[in-house]
Amino acid sequence: MVALMVIIGGLTMFAVFTGVVSAVIMQRLKTVMEVKHWELDELRNHIVICGWNRSAHLLIEELQADPEMRRCSIVIVAEFVETPEPEFRGVYPSQLYFYVGDYTIIDVPESVGIYHASRAILLADAT
C-alpha cells in the first residue's frame, strides 16, 4: 500500500511539474505571437512577398544585402504548413514576418498592410 502511494505521488508530482513548464512555455509563445501580430499592424514602407517557392529565400537574402533595404521589414504571405526559417542564412530574422493565409483573398493582404507597403512581390509557385 505504501509503495502504491509513493508511485502515485511521484507520478502526480511529475505531471504537475510538466503541466507548469508547458503552461509557462505556452504563455511566452502566446506573448511573442501577439507582439509580432501587433507589430504587423504598425508596419509602414515594408515589403510584402506573396507566395513561396524554392528561390524565395534567395530573394530575401538579396533584398537584405542591399544597404538601403537592410532596415526594411519584409512580410511573407503564403499558405505555409511550417514556416521556412531554417532555409535562411545571413538574414536578419527581426525584420521578417510570416503570415499564413491565402493572399488571393483580399482580407489577407489588407491584414498585412498592403496599402502601406512600399513594394509588393508576387512569387510564382510550381503550378
N, C-alpha and C positions, 0 to 999 in steps of 0.2 A: 504494500500500500504506500509506504514511504517512497519507494523507488518510482512508482507511478506518479506521485505528486511532484517529485523532483523533475521528472521528464516533462510533465505538463507545464510546470513552472518555467522550465528552460525554454520550451517551445513558445510559451506566451511572451517571455522576455525578448526572444529573438524576433517574434512577429511585431511587437511594439517598436523595437529598435528599427526594424526595416520600414515600418509604416512612417515613423518620424522622419527618417532620412529621405524617403521618397517624397513626402509632403514638402520638405524644405526644398528639394531639387525642383519639384513642380512649381512651387511658388516663385523661385528665382527665374525659371524658364518663362513663366507667365509674365513676370515683370519685364524681362528683356523683350519679349514679343510685343507687349503693349507699348514700350518705348519705341521700338522700331516702327510700329504702325503709326504712332503719334508723329514721329519724325517724317514719315511718308507724307502726311498731310501738310507739313510745313515746307516741303521742298520747293525751290524756285530755280529756274535755269538749269535744270538737270537733264539728263539724257534718258530716254525711255527706249528700251530694246524689247520689241515684241517678237516672241518666238524664240526657239532654241534649236541649234544644230551643232554638228561636230566642230565647226570652226568659230563658234561664238566666243569661246574663251580667248582665242587669239585676237578677236576684235576688241575685247575688253582690255586685254594687255596692251594693245596698240593705243587705244584711247587714253589709258592711264600713263603711257610712256611719254605722251606729249606734255610738256611742262605747263601749257595753258589749260589742259584738260585734267590735270592731276587732282585738282581740288573739286572737280565737278562730280556730283553724285550720279550714280547710274542705277536705274531701276530696271530689273529684268522681269518681264511679264510672260509667263508661259505656263503650260499645264504640266508641271513637274510632278513626278512621283517622289523623287528625292532631289533636293537642291544640289547642283553640281559643284559645290565648294571645293572638293579635293582636286578638281582639274586646274584650279588657279595657282599659278606661280608668279611671283612678282607683282601681285595685285594688292591694292590697299582694300582690305575687307571692310573697313569702316565706311567706305564710300559706296559699297554695294548693297542693294536691297533686292530681295526676291519677293515676287508677288505671284502666288499660284492662282491662275484663272485663265479663262478663255478670252484673249484680247480682241476677238471679233465681236464680242458683246459690249456695247457702248459703255455700260456701267463700270466695267473693269478698267479701261483706260482713264475714265474720269476719276476713279478712286485713287489712281496713282499720280494724279495731277498732270494729265497730258496737256491741258490748256496752259500750264505754267512751265512746261518743258521747253528747253532751248532747241532740242533735237529729238526726233523720233526715228528709230531704225527698225525696219521690218525685216526679219530674217526668214528665209525660206526653209521649210523643213524637207524631209525626204520625199513627201508626197507632192 
